[in-house]
């Protein structure tokens, strides 16, 4: 079964705790979800996420199993950087 891919924007980052919050729109409702930003296991250098980064991601149950978390987070674009 194909997992749904969501589009969102990074709205908060805590570099010390290695997590970020992504805000996104689902069924015309504003939602937010947390994700780990050091979860790159591909061997490539992970993207340094910044506030305002556009991302695509999927949802899965957290390790504790009590809430949803973002996984497979991929950077798409940051329009704020274009304004520099």
N, C-alpha and C positions, 0 to 999 in steps of 0.2 A: 504494500500500500504506500502510495506517494504521500509524504508528509508535506503539509502546507508551508509555503515560504512567505514570510511577512516582511514588510518594509518598515523601517523606523529610523529614529534619530537618537544619537547618544545625548542624554540630558544631564547626566551626572557621572563623574568618575572618581573613584578613590584608588589612587595608584598604590598606596601602602597596603591596602587589603586586596588589591588586584581584582576589583569588580567595577562594573558600570551599570547604569540604569538606561534602558532603552524605552523611549515613548513611541507608541504606534497607534494607529487607528484600526479598529476591528469592529465590523458591523456598525459603523458610524459612532462608535464610542471610543473615547481616549483611554488608552490603557498603558501600563508600564510594566516592565519585567526586568529583573536583574540578570547579569551574565558575568562569568569569569573572563577576565581579559588576558590571562596568561595561559589559556588552555590550548595553545598551538602545539600540536605534536607532530607536525608535518616535516620538521627539520629545517624549514625555512625560517627566516627572521620574522617574528610576528609583527603585525601592524601596530604602530603606536597610536591607539585610539585617542581622539580629542573630542571636546564638547562640540556638538553640532555635526559630527560625522554621520552621514547617511549610511545605513547598514541594511543588509538582508539577513534573515535568521530563521531558525525553526524553533519550535517550543518542545520541551520535554519536561517530565517530572523531575524535581530536584533530587539530589542524592538522599536527602532525608525523607523524600516522598510527601512533603506537606504543601508544596506549591509548585507552580510552573517556573521554569527558568529558560533563558535563551541558550541555544546551542548552535554550532556551525555558523557563528557570526562572521560575516564578511563585509569589509569596507566597500562602499560603492562610490561615494562622492561627498565632498564638503563644500557647500556653496559659500560658506564664510571665508574660506581660503581664497576663493576667486576675488573677493572684495579687497584683499590686501594690496 
